[in-house]
């Protein structure tokens, strides 16, 4: 299962098209929740209603499907990338993979487990400079012992389809075929 968080002011419908075909091709569940506010609760003051809704949604999914703990990932773009990174590292005992597309910050309450981390970021990101976000986070996570793959691309603040393919390969690398 992969949970994809949208960017600030966004909607699940903006990020789902980047992953839907991959989920169908590789046979993984894909969930794209919608934040209660214009961005995710962690951005505006800590874990709150978005996390509570996510927990309820996951309980509902788990009541219908057997979830593979070795392939349970958080992914996101921009503020959603920050949310996936923060939530994935804080809940690394649950998340096996964290995928960040142009995320800005990392707010970790307590590090748990050791999910594998994929971070991608455009070299000319006009909203979130790569040096103060992706490169900094990758270095900090590597120093803390995490398995981190950093992919820099020649682009702006976008979800870049070839990078999505790389992220999906990262997530599905050891799935049975």
N, C-alpha and C positions, 0 to 999 in steps of 0.2 A: 504494500500500500504506500502511496505517495500523497502527501497533503501539500497542496500548492496555495500559497498566500499571495494575494494581489498587492499591488502597490497602493500608496496613499491616494485617496479619492477614486480608487478603481473598483472594479467589480470582478467576480469570478469569470464572467463571460469574456473578459479581456485577456485572461491568462490561460484559460482552458484550451483554446485552439492550439497553443504551442505544445501541449502534452497529450491531448486526447488520442491521436493516432499512435503515438508511442505506447500508451497504456494498452490500447487494443492489440497492437502488434506483439508486445512482450507479455501480455496477460497479467498486468498488475492493476489493482484498484486505484482510482484517482479521485481525490476529494478536493474541492475548492470552496472553502467556506467564505463567507462575507463578513467583514468586520462590522461591529455594531455602530462605530463612529466613522468619520472619514478616514481614519487609519486605525491600526491595531492598538489594543489597550496598553501594551507595553510601551508604546511610543508616548502615550499621554499619561503615564503614571503607574505602570506596573501591571502585573497579570490580574485580570478581572473578568468581565463578562465574556470576552472573546475566548479566553481559555476555558471558562465554564461551559460555553456552548460547544467548543471543540471536544471536550471530555464527554459530553452527552452524545454528540454525533458519533464519536468513536465507539462508545458503548453500544449504540444502535447498530453500527456496522458490524462490530464483533459478535452481536447476537445473530447475525445472518451469515457471516463468513468467518473462516479460520484465517487469522492474520499471521503472517510469517514474520516473527520477531527479527529474523536476520535480514529482512528487507522491508523495513518500516521507516519511511523517510519524511522529513520536513523539507519543503522547498519554497522559495519565494523570490519575488522581484521587488527591488527598491525597498520601501518600508516593509514589504512582505518578506524580502530577503533578510532584513535585519531581524524580523520576527522569527523566521525559521532558524536563523543562526542562534539567536538568544534562547529560544524555546528548545531547540534541538540539543544544545550543549547543556542547558539546565536539566533536560530530561533525557540525557544520553543513555540512561539505563533502559529507556524505551526505544529511542530512535537509533537505528543502525546507520543511517545516512542523513547528512544535512547538505542541501544544495542551495547555493546563494547566487542569484543573478543580480549584480549591481546593488548589493546591500550597503547600508551606510554605517550602522553601528552594531555593537554587540553588548547586550546587557545581560550578564549571567549572574543569577542569584546564588547558584551553587553548581559546580561542575559535577556531573554524574556520568558514569560510564565512559565510553570512548567511541562515539560515532565517527565514521569516516566523513570527511568534509570536502566538498567541492565548491570552490569560490570562483566566479567569473566576473570580470569587470572590464569595461571599455577604457582604453587608454586616454580618450578625450571626453570622458564623462563630464558633462557641463553642470550636473547637479551634485554629484558626490565624487570628489576627487579620489583617484585610485590610491594615492599615497597615504591618505588619512583614513581609508576604509579597507579595501581588499588587501592591500599589501601589509598593512598594520595588523589586521586580524589574522591573516595567514601566518605571519611571523610569530604572533603571540600564541596562537594555537599550536604551531609546531614546537615552540619552546615548552609548551605544557604537555607535549608528548602525543598530540593528535596526528593522525594520518591525514594530511591536507594536500589537495591538488588545487593549485592556483592557475587559472587560465586567463591570460590577458589578451584582449583582442582590439584591433584597430576599429574602434567605434565609440558611439556616444552612450547615453543612458537608455539602453534598450535591452529587450530579450532578443538575442541573436539566434535564429534557428540552427545554424551549424554548432553553436555552443550548447544549445539544448540537446542536440544529438550526442555530444560529448558527455553531458551530464546524465543523460539516460543510459549511455554505455557504462558510466561510472556506477550508476544505481543497479543496473541489471548484470553487471560483469560476471557474477558467479551464480546467477539464477540457473536452475536446470532448464535445459532446452527440450 
